[in-house]
Amino acid sequence: MRVIITGAGGFVGNGLARYLRANPDALGRPISTLVLADLTQGIMPLGTGVEWRCGDLADPAYLDLLLEEPVDCLFHLASLPGSLAERQPERGWDVNLQAPLVLAERLARQARARGAVPRVVFASSIAVYGSLGSDPVTEAAAPHPAISYGAHKLMVEILLADFTRRGELDARSLRLPGIVARPISESGHGSAFMSLLFHKALAGAPYTCPISREATAWWMSLHTCIANLVHAACMEPVGLAPARSWQLPVLHASVGEIIAALNRRLDGICAAQFRFDPDETTEGLFGRLPPLQTPMANKTGFVADLDADALVENVLGAS
Amino acid sequence: MRVIITGAGGFVGNGLARYLRANPDALGRPISTLVLADLTQGIMPLGTGVEWRCGDLADPAYLDLLLEEPVDCLFHLASLPGSLAERQPERGWDVNLQAPLVLAERLARQARARGAVPRVVFASSIAVYGSLGSDPVTEAAAPHPAISYGAHKLMVEILLADFTRRGELDARSLRLPGIVARPISESGHGSAFMSLLFHKALAGAPYTCPISREATAWWMSLHTCIANLVHAACMEPVGLAPARSWQLPVLHASVGEIIAALNRRLDGICAAQFRFDPDETTEGLFGRLPPLQTPMANKTGFVADLDADALVENVLGAS
């Protein structure tokens, strides 16, 4: 099968690409070609059947190039991070809205002509919700995006659900929480502090966290994220909900709990080095997330990191 | 102020254009130019400051033409009807999704450059909901569109809410029910039967209705629809909900109730002429609508036709 990963040079995309390269049967059928799509070629040893196709998703000619051969499975991970998209609305429009819309439409058109229905795994985001209040959140929570990134993700979910209803695509949208630990070099994520905690702890370096110790966030390790993306691509369509969007289970934990777990894992190296200088905007967006209940997603087989210690192990064990 | 109506050749657009031409102060400030946009010029006597600009909204050059002078208020009514869009998905994509997205984006870009925030009144649709079940529906009902037309309307609502949050547009999306009585010539509406009841009753002609006498629908006269569109454009932004989408109040009535009211108004001319041969798809989409409660919209000043007799009077009184 021919598989495309957009955003393959990014943190999640690169992790998924390495996983699929090492496990070419992970999607149920052998991957004959793994196309890695991004603006520039990322750091990854190539192998048989693995190829980079670099270009800008905002360029329709590049989309044609990606789709010039039939696609069996598309992981659409490329996006401009939310905080950056707020500052660069025209680029956000191109990358976060038009690129996935047009890519989905062309893929559906190809599917109509070909008579085969490709699977699409879309990295949506908890940014679709906007403010969630303090009561426990369920999978029925109504989305009210408070940043363009979240509005665009929600719009793409709706489009993919419609193409799925029409029988032209077989989409699965996953609402991802903050994935840790992103490289420090990745910029534009408002939730960057979640990853910086890990990097600073590992380095034994001081860090002033922009949200409070008591702030609660939704966490997921890259390891667990990749497991969920692969699971989403493998699930048989029978019995899947028509809307085809899942809020992934998450680890709901405070910054203090994560630091305590880091401290346990790293023999007390980090806790004394951390200070807290909460920024109201950052805390409001990422630091007041209520408990989350996802029985439907759990039953479908999606998973979360079990607790703060497991999260830390899943992050540091892989680094 | 410069006002644009897209879909000005259609049933609702033409009605709104005539109303604004007759009431040039209806929007609070005098309308200096009323631009009527549609594929072809509709039947309407022109007047000072009223001009047609004809073209295809799928053509970016036409959008530029519409926006070449600053716009103060845009009524975006143009769309490919839902039933037709299901059969012509590529045209539906162009007209119902890309045209309003790109129009909104260019208008927001113009607004950024100009430092003035145009109002946008968007004709959304109850098609955003999909199946509503039988319990009374509230304004918190979650949308799960079951046709592309509804999915596209919902996506445009989300985009307009986001541009409003950013302070670049000042949008108001209204979810319209079936508006009566559309001309028989307008095709592609699955809800065409709602209007045909009126035309056949007026003509004293026989009619076989594709939903049952007991089927319940959501009705609104053109008269009431125009009042709501104008009200939406006039409302001051202070206190409006951030999502900027309103489910309009509707008249919830059975086909039998409407026929009885027509019969009262037309001295018994029609009831004996009507037969019923329910089509399951049509009945499922338009004939099992539950009661609707819209306290938020009512409080904001939106209105419904009061009862079946008022609906009939509002339709026939204007014809």
Interface residues (C-beta under 8 A of the other chain):
Chain A: P89 E90 W93 L97 L101 E105 R109 A140 A142 H144 P145 A146 S148 A151 H152 L154 M155 I158 L159 A161 D162 R165 R166 P242 A243
Chain B: P89 E90 W93 L97 L101 E105 R109 A140 A142 H144 P145 A146 S148 A151 H152 L154 M155 I158 L159 A161 D162 R165 R166 P242 A243
